[in-house]
Amino acid sequence: MKDAEIDYSDIPSLDKSFLKKATIAWPPVKQQLTIRLDADVLAWLKGHGRGYQTRINRILRVVMESHPPRATR
């Protein structure tokens, strides 16, 4: 499908008030830390090539997002 064939008629237009409220929320700020992992887990993560720290973050994010938020006390 070409861009010209896409029907955008059901998408509301964004006005200036929307853009005033819009904020950049992604990606979240990263925080450096030290973590201890089992040697075989780290080897598995590194065995999939570069970016093992990003992979760790993605795995943890999937788990976090699959659980409902905890009620605050």
N, CA, C, O and CB atoms as a CASP TS submission, in Angstrom:
PFRMAT TS
TARGET T0000
AUTHOR 0000-0000-0000
METHOD Language model
MODEL 1
PARENT N/A
ATOM      1  N   MET     1       0.847  -1.182   0.000  1.00  0.00           N
ATOM      2  CA  MET     1       0.000   0.000   0.000  1.00  0.00           C
ATOM      3  C   MET     1       0.889   1.240   0.000  1.00  0.00           C
ATOM      4  O   MET     1       1.876   1.310   0.731  1.00  0.00           O
ATOM      5  CB  MET     1      -0.962   0.001   1.224  1.00  0.00           C
ATOM      6  N   LYS     2       0.533   2.189  -0.808  1.00  0.00           N
ATOM      7  CA  LYS     2       1.278   3.433  -0.876  1.00  0.00           C
ATOM      8  C   LYS     2       0.708   4.409   0.147  1.00  0.00           C
ATOM      9  O   LYS     2      -0.460   4.311   0.524  1.00  0.00           O
ATOM     10  CB  LYS     2       1.228   4.033  -2.304  1.00  0.00           C
ATOM     11  N   ASP     3       1.538   5.351   0.594  1.00  0.00           N
ATOM     12  CA  ASP     3       1.097   6.346   1.572  1.00  0.00           C
ATOM     13  C   ASP     3      -0.150   7.084   1.104  1.00  0.00           C
ATOM     14  O   ASP     3      -1.034   7.373   1.910  1.00  0.00           O
ATOM     15  CB  ASP     3       2.212   7.343   1.847  1.00  0.00           C
ATOM     16  N   ALA     4      -0.231   7.384  -0.157  1.00  0.00           N
ATOM     17  CA  ALA     4      -1.363   8.132  -0.699  1.00  0.00           C
ATOM     18  C   ALA     4      -2.677   7.344  -0.584  1.00  0.00           C
ATOM     19  O   ALA     4      -3.756   7.935  -0.638  1.00  0.00           O
ATOM     20  CB  ALA     4      -1.097   8.492  -2.162  1.00  0.00           C
ATOM     21  N   GLU     5      -2.594   6.029  -0.428  1.00  0.00           N
ATOM     22  CA  GLU     5      -3.787   5.190  -0.353  1.00  0.00           C
ATOM     23  C   GLU     5      -4.317   5.033   1.076  1.00  0.00           C
ATOM     24  O   GLU     5      -5.387   4.458   1.275  1.00  0.00           O
ATOM     25  CB  GLU     5      -3.487   3.829  -0.932  1.00  0.00           C
ATOM     26  N   ILE     6      -3.601   5.524   2.042  1.00  0.00           N
ATOM     27  CA  ILE     6      -4.010   5.375   3.439  1.00  0.00           C
ATOM     28  C   ILE     6      -5.106   6.381   3.766  1.00  0.00           C
ATOM     29  O   ILE     6      -4.983   7.569   3.467  1.00  0.00           O
ATOM     30  CB  ILE     6      -2.802   5.562   4.392  1.00  0.00           C
ATOM     31  N   ASP     7      -6.176   5.895   4.380  1.00  0.00           N
ATOM     32  CA  ASP     7      -7.310   6.750   4.760  1.00  0.00           C
ATOM     33  C   ASP     7      -7.102   7.255   6.182  1.00  0.00           C
ATOM     34  O   ASP     7      -7.169   6.479   7.135  1.00  0.00           O
ATOM     35  CB  ASP     7      -8.663   5.975   4.644  1.00  0.00           C
ATOM     36  N   TYR     8      -6.854   8.539   6.326  1.00  0.00           N
ATOM     37  CA  TYR     8      -6.638   9.160   7.632  1.00  0.00           C
ATOM     38  C   TYR     8      -7.893   9.881   8.137  1.00  0.00           C
ATOM     39  O   TYR     8      -7.826  10.582   9.147  1.00  0.00           O
ATOM     40  CB  TYR     8      -5.472  10.142   7.556  1.00  0.00           C
ATOM     41  N   SER     9      -9.018   9.726   7.466  1.00  0.00           N
ATOM     42  CA  SER     9     -10.205  10.522   7.779  1.00  0.00           C
ATOM     43  C   SER     9     -10.755  10.279   9.179  1.00  0.00           C
ATOM     44  O   SER     9     -11.423  11.156   9.727  1.00  0.00           O
ATOM     45  CB  SER     9     -11.277  10.238   6.776  1.00  0.00           C
ATOM     46  N   ASP    10     -10.497   9.124   9.772  1.00  0.00           N
ATOM     47  CA  ASP    10     -11.041   8.841  11.111  1.00  0.00           C
ATOM     48  C   ASP    10     -10.092   9.251  12.236  1.00  0.00           C
ATOM     49  O   ASP    10     -10.398   9.030  13.408  1.00  0.00           O
ATOM     50  CB  ASP    10     -11.357   7.361  11.237  1.00  0.00           C
ATOM     51  N   ILE    11      -8.965   9.835  11.903  1.00  0.00           N
ATOM     52  CA  ILE    11      -8.000  10.278  12.910  1.00  0.00           C
ATOM     53  C   ILE    11      -8.217  11.766  13.163  1.00  0.00           C
ATOM     54  O   ILE    11      -8.121  12.569  12.235  1.00  0.00           O
ATOM     55  CB  ILE    11      -6.527   9.994  12.453  1.00  0.00           C
ATOM     56  N   PRO    12      -8.511  12.149  14.420  1.00  0.00           N
ATOM     57  CA  PRO    12      -8.722  13.579  14.683  1.00  0.00           C
ATOM     58  C   PRO    12      -7.429  14.373  14.482  1.00  0.00           C
ATOM     59  O   PRO    12      -6.332  13.877  14.740  1.00  0.00           O
ATOM     60  CB  PRO    12      -9.251  13.788  16.117  1.00  0.00           C
ATOM     61  N   SER    13      -7.577  15.593  14.023  1.00  0.00           N
ATOM     62  CA  SER    13      -6.393  16.426  13.837  1.00  0.00           C
ATOM     63  C   SER    13      -5.907  16.928  15.188  1.00  0.00           C
ATOM     64  O   SER    13      -6.698  17.082  16.119  1.00  0.00           O
ATOM     65  CB  SER    13      -6.692  17.613  12.890  1.00  0.00           C
ATOM     66  N   LEU    14      -4.621  17.181  15.294  1.00  0.00           N
ATOM     67  CA  LEU    14      -4.028  17.667  16.533  1.00  0.00           C
ATOM     68  C   LEU    14      -3.908  19.175  16.444  1.00  0.00           C
ATOM     69  O   LEU    14      -3.309  19.716  15.514  1.00  0.00           O
ATOM     70  CB  LEU    14      -2.643  17.009  16.797  1.00  0.00           C
ATOM     71  N   ASP    15      -4.493  19.850  17.437  1.00  0.00           N
ATOM     72  CA  ASP    15      -4.420  21.306  17.439  1.00  0.00           C
ATOM     73  C   ASP    15      -3.314  21.782  18.380  1.00  0.00           C
ATOM     74  O   ASP    15      -2.607  20.973  18.982  1.00  0.00           O
ATOM     75  CB  ASP    15      -5.774  21.915  17.850  1.00  0.00           C
ATOM     76  N   LYS    16      -3.174  23.092  18.498  1.00  0.00           N
ATOM     77  CA  LYS    16      -2.101  23.669  19.315  1.00  0.00           C
ATOM     78  C   LYS    16      -2.249  23.306  20.792  1.00  0.00           C
ATOM     79  O   LYS    16      -1.245  23.175  21.494  1.00  0.00           O
ATOM     80  CB  LYS    16      -2.083  25.188  19.157  1.00  0.00           C
ATOM     81  N   SER    17      -3.484  23.140  21.276  1.00  0.00           N
ATOM     82  CA  SER    17      -3.657  22.793  22.698  1.00  0.00           C
ATOM     83  C   SER    17      -3.079  21.413  23.001  1.00  0.00           C
ATOM     84  O   SER    17      -2.530  21.193  24.081  1.00  0.00           O
ATOM     85  CB  SER    17      -5.151  22.832  23.086  1.00  0.00           C
ATOM     86  N   PHE    18      -3.198  20.490  22.057  1.00  0.00           N
ATOM     87  CA  PHE    18      -2.603  19.172  22.259  1.00  0.00           C
ATOM     88  C   PHE    18      -1.085  19.285  22.361  1.00  0.00           C
ATOM     89  O   PHE    18      -0.470  18.696  23.250  1.00  0.00           O
ATOM     90  CB  PHE    18      -2.994  18.220  21.113  1.00  0.00           C
ATOM     91  N   LEU    19      -0.496  20.035  21.455  1.00  0.00           N
ATOM     92  CA  LEU    19       0.959  20.147  21.422  1.00  0.00           C
ATOM     93  C   LEU    19       1.499  20.860  22.658  1.00  0.00           C
ATOM     94  O   LEU    19       2.624  20.591  23.077  1.00  0.00           O
ATOM     95  CB  LEU    19       1.399  20.883  20.166  1.00  0.00           C
ATOM     96  N   LYS    20       0.713  21.769  23.251  1.00  0.00           N
ATOM     97  CA  LYS    20       1.147  22.438  24.480  1.00  0.00           C
ATOM     98  C   LYS    20       1.211  21.461  25.646  1.00  0.00           C
ATOM     99  O   LYS    20       2.057  21.599  26.529  1.00  0.00           O
ATOM    100  CB  LYS    20       0.205  23.594  24.820  1.00  0.00           C
ATOM    101  N   LYS    21       0.310  20.466  25.651  1.00  0.00           N
ATOM    102  CA  LYS    21       0.260  19.481  26.737  1.00  0.00           C
ATOM    103  C   LYS    21       1.225  18.319  26.517  1.00  0.00           C
ATOM    104  O   LYS    21       1.584  17.611  27.458  1.00  0.00           O
ATOM    105  CB  LYS    21      -1.152  18.945  26.886  1.00  0.00           C
ATOM    106  N   ALA    22       1.637  18.132  25.281  1.00  0.00           N
ATOM    107  CA  ALA    22       2.473  16.979  24.940  1.00  0.00           C
ATOM    108  C   ALA    22       3.847  17.094  25.601  1.00  0.00           C
ATOM    109  O   ALA    22       4.453  18.165  25.641  1.00  0.00           O
ATOM    110  CB  ALA    22       2.627  16.855  23.410  1.00  0.00           C
ATOM    111  N   THR    23       4.310  15.971  26.109  1.00  0.00           N
ATOM    112  CA  THR    23       5.644  15.916  26.701  1.00  0.00           C
ATOM    113  C   THR    23       6.380  14.709  26.147  1.00  0.00           C
ATOM    114  O   THR    23       5.769  13.750  25.675  1.00  0.00           O
ATOM    115  CB  THR    23       5.569  15.852  28.252  1.00  0.00           C
ATOM    116  N   ILE    24       7.667  14.771  26.211  1.00  0.00           N
ATOM    117  CA  ILE    24       8.488  13.636  25.786  1.00  0.00           C
ATOM    118  C   ILE    24       8.678  12.745  27.003  1.00  0.00           C
ATOM    119  O   ILE    24       9.288  13.149  27.992  1.00  0.00           O
ATOM    120  CB  ILE    24       9.878  14.103  25.187  1.00  0.00           C
ATOM    121  N   ALA    25       8.154  11.537  26.924  1.00  0.00           N
ATOM    122  CA  ALA    25       8.224  10.629  28.060  1.00  0.00           C
ATOM    123  C   ALA    25       9.004   9.354  27.753  1.00  0.00           C
ATOM    124  O   ALA    25       9.139   8.492  28.621  1.00  0.00           O
ATOM    125  CB  ALA    25       6.836  10.275  28.511  1.00  0.00           C
ATOM    126  N   TRP    26       9.505   9.226  26.561  1.00  0.00           N
ATOM    127  CA  TRP    26      10.198   7.997  26.199  1.00  0.00           C
ATOM    128  C   TRP    26      11.496   8.332  25.527  1.00  0.00           C
ATOM    129  O   TRP    26      11.496   9.264  24.723  1.00  0.00           O
ATOM    130  CB  TRP    26       9.337   7.120  25.292  1.00  0.00           C
ATOM    131  N   PRO    27      12.566   7.694  25.761  1.00  0.00           N
ATOM    132  CA  PRO    27      12.714   6.610  26.723  1.00  0.00           C
ATOM    133  C   PRO    27      12.898   7.153  28.135  1.00  0.00           C
ATOM    134  O   PRO    27      13.353   8.279  28.332  1.00  0.00           O
ATOM    135  CB  PRO    27      13.895   5.720  26.343  1.00  0.00           C
ATOM    136  N   PRO    28      12.532   6.323  29.115  1.00  0.00           N
ATOM    137  CA  PRO    28      12.735   6.759  30.499  1.00  0.00           C
ATOM    138  C   PRO    28      14.222   6.973  30.783  1.00  0.00           C
ATOM    139  O   PRO    28      15.081   6.415  30.100  1.00  0.00           O
ATOM    140  CB  PRO    28      12.146   5.726  31.483  1.00  0.00           C
ATOM    141  N   VAL    29      14.507   7.768  31.777  1.00  0.00           N
ATOM    142  CA  VAL    29      15.890   8.024  32.174  1.00  0.00           C
ATOM    143  C   VAL    29      16.497   6.722  32.696  1.00  0.00           C
ATOM    144  O   VAL    29      15.863   5.992  33.458  1.00  0.00           O
ATOM    145  CB  VAL    29      15.968   9.153  33.257  1.00  0.00           C
ATOM    146  N   LYS    30      17.696   6.450  32.290  1.00  0.00           N
ATOM    147  CA  LYS    30      18.391   5.251  32.764  1.00  0.00           C
ATOM    148  C   LYS    30      19.178   5.589  34.023  1.00  0.00           C
ATOM    149  O   LYS    30      19.636   6.716  34.207  1.00  0.00           O
ATOM    150  CB  LYS    30      19.333   4.678  31.666  1.00  0.00           C
ATOM    151  N   GLN    31      19.322   4.594  34.875  1.00  0.00           N
ATOM    152  CA  GLN    31      20.093   4.756  36.109  1.00  0.00           C
ATOM    153  C   GLN    31      21.159   3.668  36.144  1.00  0.00           C
ATOM    154  O   GLN    31      20.860   2.489  35.951  1.00  0.00           O
ATOM    155  CB  GLN    31      19.170   4.687  37.381  1.00  0.00           C
ATOM    156  N   GLN    32      22.382   4.064  36.388  1.00  0.00           N
ATOM    157  CA  GLN    32      23.473   3.107  36.439  1.00  0.00           C
ATOM    158  C   GLN    32      23.442   2.376  37.773  1.00  0.00           C
ATOM    159  O   GLN    32      23.186   2.975  38.817  1.00  0.00           O
ATOM    160  CB  GLN    32      24.831   3.808  36.230  1.00  0.00           C
ATOM    161  N   LEU    33      23.706   1.069  37.724  1.00  0.00           N
ATOM    162  CA  LEU    33      23.773   0.277  38.941  1.00  0.00           C
ATOM    163  C   LEU    33      24.670  -0.922  38.726  1.00  0.00           C
ATOM    164  O   LEU    33      25.070  -1.228  37.603  1.00  0.00           O
ATOM    165  CB  LEU    33      22.377  -0.168  39.382  1.00  0.00           C
ATOM    166  N   THR    34      24.976  -1.592  39.813  1.00  0.00           N
ATOM    167  CA  THR    34      25.738  -2.829  39.748  1.00  0.00           C
ATOM    168  C   THR    34      24.775  -3.966  40.063  1.00  0.00           C
ATOM    169  O   THR    34      23.995  -3.883  41.011  1.00  0.00           O
ATOM    170  CB  THR    34      26.962  -2.814  40.740  1.00  0.00           C
ATOM    171  N   ILE    35      24.833  -5.024  39.268  1.00  0.00           N
ATOM    172  CA  ILE    35      23.941  -6.159  39.457  1.00  0.00           C
ATOM    173  C   ILE    35      24.755  -7.437  39.360  1.00  0.00           C
ATOM    174  O   ILE    35      25.660  -7.541  38.532  1.00  0.00           O
ATOM    175  CB  ILE    35      22.789  -6.151  38.414  1.00  0.00           C
ATOM    176  N   ARG    36      24.440  -8.394  40.191  1.00  0.00           N
ATOM    177  CA  ARG    36      25.104  -9.696  40.135  1.00  0.00           C
ATOM    178  C   ARG    36      24.159 -10.700  39.491  1.00  0.00           C
ATOM    179  O   ARG    36      23.019 -10.870  39.923  1.00  0.00           O
ATOM    180  CB  ARG    36      25.535 -10.171  41.557  1.00  0.00           C
ATOM    181  N   LEU    37      24.654 -11.361  38.452  1.00  0.00           N
ATOM    182  CA  LEU    37      23.869 -12.360  37.736  1.00  0.00           C
ATOM    183  C   LEU    37      24.598 -13.690  37.791  1.00  0.00           C
ATOM    184  O   LEU    37      25.823 -13.734  37.899  1.00  0.00           O
ATOM    185  CB  LEU    37      23.614 -11.929  36.267  1.00  0.00           C
ATOM    186  N   ASP    38      23.838 -14.771  37.714  1.00  0.00           N
ATOM    187  CA  ASP    38      24.465 -16.086  37.609  1.00  0.00           C
ATOM    188  C   ASP    38      25.294 -16.125  36.335  1.00  0.00           C
ATOM    189  O   ASP    38      24.901 -15.564  35.312  1.00  0.00           O
ATOM    190  CB  ASP    38      23.399 -17.227  37.617  1.00  0.00           C
ATOM    191  N   ALA    39      26.442 -16.789  36.401  1.00  0.00           N
ATOM    192  CA  ALA    39      27.374 -16.813  35.271  1.00  0.00           C
ATOM    193  C   ALA    39      26.722 -17.383  34.009  1.00  0.00           C
ATOM    194  O   ALA    39      26.969 -16.885  32.910  1.00  0.00           O
ATOM    195  CB  ALA    39      28.615 -17.633  35.630  1.00  0.00           C
ATOM    196  N   ASP    40      25.897 -18.414  34.153  1.00  0.00           N
ATOM    197  CA  ASP    40      25.269 -19.009  32.976  1.00  0.00           C
ATOM    198  C   ASP    40      24.217 -18.077  32.365  1.00  0.00           C
ATOM    199  O   ASP    40      24.026 -18.076  31.149  1.00  0.00           O
ATOM    200  CB  ASP    40      24.630 -20.350  33.345  1.00  0.00           C
ATOM    201  N   VAL    41      23.539 -17.291  33.192  1.00  0.00           N
ATOM    202  CA  VAL    41      22.561 -16.324  32.692  1.00  0.00           C
ATOM    203  C   VAL    41      23.287 -15.237  31.898  1.00  0.00           C
ATOM    204  O   VAL    41      22.860 -14.873  30.803  1.00  0.00           O
ATOM    205  CB  VAL    41      21.742 -15.698  33.865  1.00  0.00           C
ATOM    206  N   LEU    42      24.370 -14.727  32.447  1.00  0.00           N
ATOM    207  CA  LEU    42      25.142 -13.702  31.759  1.00  0.00           C
ATOM    208  C   LEU    42      25.725 -14.246  30.447  1.00  0.00           C
ATOM    209  O   LEU    42      25.715 -13.554  29.429  1.00  0.00           O
ATOM    210  CB  LEU    42      26.268 -13.182  32.671  1.00  0.00           C
ATOM    211  N   ALA    43      26.222 -15.464  30.472  1.00  0.00           N
ATOM    212  CA  ALA    43      26.758 -16.076  29.246  1.00  0.00           C
ATOM    213  C   ALA    43      25.663 -16.202  28.187  1.00  0.00           C
ATOM    214  O   ALA    43      25.913 -15.968  27.005  1.00  0.00           O
ATOM    215  CB  ALA    43      27.367 -17.468  29.552  1.00  0.00           C
ATOM    216  N   TRP    44      24.453 -16.569  28.606  1.00  0.00           N
ATOM    217  CA  TRP    44      23.332 -16.694  27.667  1.00  0.00           C
ATOM    218  C   TRP    44      22.991 -15.332  27.054  1.00  0.00           C
ATOM    219  O   TRP    44      22.787 -15.218  25.845  1.00  0.00           O
ATOM    220  CB  TRP    44      22.090 -17.286  28.378  1.00  0.00           C
ATOM    221  N   LEU    45      22.932 -14.302  27.906  1.00  0.00           N
ATOM    222  CA  LEU    45      22.630 -12.952  27.417  1.00  0.00           C
ATOM    223  C   LEU    45      23.695 -12.460  26.445  1.00  0.00           C
ATOM    224  O   LEU    45      23.372 -11.916  25.389  1.00  0.00           O
ATOM    225  CB  LEU    45      22.506 -11.977  28.589  1.00  0.00           C
ATOM    226  N   LYS    46      24.958 -12.650  26.800  1.00  0.00           N
ATOM    227  CA  LYS    46      26.054 -12.213  25.943  1.00  0.00           C
ATOM    228  C   LYS    46      26.155 -13.071  24.680  1.00  0.00           C
ATOM    229  O   LYS    46      26.647 -12.610  23.650  1.00  0.00           O
ATOM    230  CB  LYS    46      27.371 -12.257  26.713  1.00  0.00           C
ATOM    231  N   GLY    47      25.690 -14.314  24.764  1.00  0.00           N
ATOM    232  CA  GLY    47      25.740 -15.228  23.626  1.00  0.00           C
ATOM    233  C   GLY    47      24.839 -14.813  22.473  1.00  0.00           C
ATOM    234  O   GLY    47      24.965 -15.332  21.364  1.00  0.00           O
ATOM    235  N   HIS    48      23.937 -13.886  22.730  1.00  0.00           N
ATOM    236  CA  HIS    48      23.046 -13.404  21.682  1.00  0.00           C
ATOM    237  C   HIS    48      23.602 -12.149  21.002  1.00  0.00           C
ATOM    238  O   HIS    48      22.886 -11.468  20.268  1.00  0.00           O
ATOM    239  CB  HIS    48      21.664 -13.116  22.262  1.00  0.00           C
ATOM    240  N   GLY    49      24.863 -11.852  21.248  1.00  0.00           N
ATOM    241  CA  GLY    49      25.504 -10.726  20.563  1.00  0.00           C
ATOM    242  C   GLY    49      25.523  -9.462  21.397  1.00  0.00           C
ATOM    243  O   GLY    49      25.177  -9.457  22.578  1.00  0.00           O
ATOM    244  N   ARG    50      25.937  -8.399  20.744  1.00  0.00           N
ATOM    245  CA  ARG    50      26.057  -7.103  21.426  1.00  0.00           C
ATOM    246  C   ARG    50      24.714  -6.666  21.996  1.00  0.00           C
ATOM    247  O   ARG    50      23.655  -7.080  21.525  1.00  0.00           O
ATOM    248  CB  ARG    50      26.594  -6.029  20.459  1.00  0.00           C
ATOM    249  N   GLY    51      24.781  -5.818  23.025  1.00  0.00           N
ATOM    250  CA  GLY    51      23.567  -5.240  23.584  1.00  0.00           C
ATOM    251  C   GLY    51      22.949  -6.046  24.704  1.00  0.00           C
ATOM    252  O   GLY    51      21.736  -5.994  24.905  1.00  0.00           O
ATOM    253  N   TYR    52      23.758  -6.793  25.441  1.00  0.00           N
ATOM    254  CA  TYR    52      23.182  -7.638  26.489  1.00  0.00           C
ATOM    255  C   TYR    52      22.539  -6.809  27.597  1.00  0.00           C
ATOM    256  O   TYR    52      21.568  -7.261  28.206  1.00  0.00           O
ATOM    257  CB  TYR    52      24.255  -8.546  27.079  1.00  0.00           C
ATOM    258  N   GLN    53      23.049  -5.614  27.876  1.00  0.00           N
ATOM    259  CA  GLN    53      22.439  -4.774  28.912  1.00  0.00           C
ATOM    260  C   GLN    53      21.064  -4.283  28.461  1.00  0.00           C
ATOM    261  O   GLN    53      20.132  -4.221  29.263  1.00  0.00           O
ATOM    262  CB  GLN    53      23.352  -3.573  29.244  1.00  0.00           C
ATOM    263  N   THR    54      20.940  -3.940  27.199  1.00  0.00           N
ATOM    264  CA  THR    54      19.646  -3.550  26.650  1.00  0.00           C
ATOM    265  C   THR    54      18.685  -4.723  26.710  1.00  0.00           C
ATOM    266  O   THR    54      17.503  -4.551  27.007  1.00  0.00           O
ATOM    267  CB  THR    54      19.792  -3.048  25.202  1.00  0.00           C
ATOM    268  N   ARG    55      19.194  -5.923  26.426  1.00  0.00           N
ATOM    269  CA  ARG    55      18.364  -7.125  26.497  1.00  0.00           C
ATOM    270  C   ARG    55      17.853  -7.349  27.909  1.00  0.00           C
ATOM    271  O   ARG    55      16.682  -7.674  28.102  1.00  0.00           O
ATOM    272  CB  ARG    55      19.147  -8.349  26.024  1.00  0.00           C
ATOM    273  N   ILE    56      18.730  -7.175  28.906  1.00  0.00           N
ATOM    274  CA  ILE    56      18.322  -7.314  30.309  1.00  0.00           C
ATOM    275  C   ILE    56      17.195  -6.333  30.602  1.00  0.00           C
ATOM    276  O   ILE    56      16.190  -6.704  31.207  1.00  0.00           O
ATOM    277  CB  ILE    56      19.525  -7.073  31.272  1.00  0.00           C
ATOM    278  N   ASN    57      17.356  -5.090  30.180  1.00  0.00           N
ATOM    279  CA  ASN    57      16.343  -4.068  30.429  1.00  0.00           C
ATOM    280  C   ASN    57      15.011  -4.441  29.779  1.00  0.00           C
ATOM    281  O   ASN    57      13.956  -4.290  30.394  1.00  0.00           O
ATOM    282  CB  ASN    57      16.821  -2.711  29.908  1.00  0.00           C
ATOM    283  N   ARG    58      15.059  -4.926  28.538  1.00  0.00           N
ATOM    284  CA  ARG    58      13.821  -5.307  27.834  1.00  0.00           C
ATOM    285  C   ARG    58      13.131  -6.471  28.524  1.00  0.00           C
ATOM    286  O   ARG    58      11.908  -6.473  28.662  1.00  0.00           O
ATOM    287  CB  ARG    58      14.120  -5.675  26.375  1.00  0.00           C
ATOM    288  N   ILE    59      13.898  -7.457  28.957  1.00  0.00           N
ATOM    289  CA  ILE    59      13.323  -8.611  29.665  1.00  0.00           C
ATOM    290  C   ILE    59      12.635  -8.150  30.946  1.00  0.00           C
ATOM    291  O   ILE    59      11.507  -8.552  31.231  1.00  0.00           O
ATOM    292  CB  ILE    59      14.419  -9.660  29.991  1.00  0.00           C
ATOM    293  N   LEU    60      13.316  -7.310  31.711  1.00  0.00           N
ATOM    294  CA  LEU    60      12.735  -6.813  32.958  1.00  0.00           C
ATOM    295  C   LEU    60      11.504  -5.953  32.698  1.00  0.00           C
ATOM    296  O   LEU    60      10.542  -6.008  33.464  1.00  0.00           O
ATOM    297  CB  LEU    60      13.771  -6.014  33.741  1.00  0.00           C
ATOM    298  N   ARG    61      11.522  -5.156  31.625  1.00  0.00           N
ATOM    299  CA  ARG    61      10.364  -4.318  31.298  1.00  0.00           C
ATOM    300  C   ARG    61       9.156  -5.177  30.944  1.00  0.00           C
ATOM    301  O   ARG    61       8.038  -4.863  31.355  1.00  0.00           O
ATOM    302  CB  ARG    61      10.697  -3.369  30.133  1.00  0.00           C
ATOM    303  N   VAL    62       9.359  -6.256  30.190  1.00  0.00           N
ATOM    304  CA  VAL    62       8.253  -7.146  29.834  1.00  0.00           C
ATOM    305  C   VAL    62       7.631  -7.735  31.097  1.00  0.00           C
ATOM    306  O   VAL    62       6.408  -7.785  31.228  1.00  0.00           O
ATOM    307  CB  VAL    62       8.739  -8.276  28.892  1.00  0.00           C
ATOM    308  N   VAL    63       8.476  -8.180  32.023  1.00  0.00           N
ATOM    309  CA  VAL    63       7.957  -8.734  33.277  1.00  0.00           C
ATOM    310  C   VAL    63       7.210  -7.655  34.055  1.00  0.00           C
ATOM    311  O   VAL    63       6.104  -7.894  34.539  1.00  0.00           O
ATOM    312  CB  VAL    63       9.105  -9.321  34.136  1.00  0.00           C
ATOM    313  N   MET    64       7.808  -6.468  34.177  1.00  0.00           N
ATOM    314  CA  MET    64       7.182  -5.367  34.913  1.00  0.00           C
ATOM    315  C   MET    64       5.819  -5.014  34.321  1.00  0.00           C
ATOM    316  O   MET    64       4.850  -4.846  35.061  1.00  0.00           O
ATOM    317  CB  MET    64       8.095  -4.133  34.905  1.00  0.00           C
ATOM    318  N   GLU    65       5.737  -4.901  33.002  1.00  0.00           N
ATOM    319  CA  GLU    65       4.495  -4.493  32.358  1.00  0.00           C
ATOM    320  C   GLU    65       3.445  -5.597  32.350  1.00  0.00           C
ATOM    321  O   GLU    65       2.272  -5.319  32.102  1.00  0.00           O
ATOM    322  CB  GLU    65       4.774  -4.054  30.949  1.00  0.00           C
ATOM    323  N   SER    66       3.836  -6.839  32.615  1.00  0.00           N
ATOM    324  CA  SER    66       2.870  -7.932  32.645  1.00  0.00           C
ATOM    325  C   SER    66       2.203  -8.077  34.009  1.00  0.00           C
ATOM    326  O   SER    66       1.294  -8.890  34.176  1.00  0.00           O
ATOM    327  CB  SER    66       3.546  -9.231  32.268  1.00  0.00           C
ATOM    328  N   HIS    67       2.652  -7.292  34.977  1.00  0.00           N
ATOM    329  CA  HIS    67       2.071  -7.316  36.313  1.00  0.00           C
ATOM    330  C   HIS    67       1.309  -6.020  36.569  1.00  0.00           C
ATOM    331  O   HIS    67       1.752  -4.947  36.158  1.00  0.00           O
ATOM    332  CB  HIS    67       3.166  -7.524  37.384  1.00  0.00           C
ATOM    333  N   PRO    68       0.163  -6.115  37.247  1.00  0.00           N
ATOM    334  CA  PRO    68      -0.564  -4.880  37.564  1.00  0.00           C
ATOM    335  C   PRO    68       0.248  -4.027  38.545  1.00  0.00           C
ATOM    336  O   PRO    68       1.036  -4.555  39.330  1.00  0.00           O
ATOM    337  CB  PRO    68      -1.965  -5.204  38.159  1.00  0.00           C
ATOM    338  N   PRO    69       0.051  -2.721  38.496  1.00  0.00           N
ATOM    339  CA  PRO    69       0.773  -1.846  39.442  1.00  0.00           C
ATOM    340  C   PRO    69       0.381  -2.175  40.885  1.00  0.00           C
ATOM    341  O   PRO    69      -0.773  -2.490  41.174  1.00  0.00           O
ATOM    342  CB  PRO    69       0.478  -0.347  39.138  1.00  0.00           C
ATOM    343  N   ARG    70       1.347  -2.097  41.763  1.00  0.00           N
ATOM    344  CA  ARG    70       1.079  -2.360  43.170  1.00  0.00           C
ATOM    345  C   ARG    70       0.430  -1.135  43.797  1.00  0.00           C
ATOM    346  O   ARG    70       0.766   0.003  43.467  1.00  0.00           O
ATOM    347  CB  ARG    70       2.378  -2.738  43.921  1.00  0.00           C
ATOM    348  N   ALA    71      -0.485  -1.381  44.687  1.00  0.00           N
ATOM    349  CA  ALA    71      -1.132  -0.288  45.412  1.00  0.00           C
ATOM    350  C   ALA    71      -0.109   0.335  46.356  1.00  0.00           C
ATOM    351  O   ALA    71       0.648  -0.374  47.020  1.00  0.00           O
ATOM    352  CB  ALA    71      -2.390  -0.791  46.200  1.00  0.00           C
ATOM    353  N   THR    72      -0.092   1.659  46.410  1.00  0.00           N
ATOM    354  CA  THR    72       0.822   2.337  47.319  1.00  0.00           C
ATOM    355  C   THR    72       0.168   2.461  48.689  1.00  0.00           C
ATOM    356  O   THR    72      -1.050   2.596  48.813  1.00  0.00           O
ATOM    357  CB  THR    72       1.220   3.731  46.770  1.00  0.00           C
ATOM    358  N   ARG    73       0.992   2.413  49.682  1.00  0.00           N
ATOM    359  CA  ARG    73       0.454   2.487  51.046  1.00  0.00           C
ATOM    360  C   ARG    73       0.419   3.887  51.540  1.00  0.00           C
ATOM    361  O   ARG    73      -0.005   4.133  52.669  1.00  0.00           O
ATOM    362  CB  ARG    73       1.259   1.644  51.991  1.00  0.00           C
TER
END
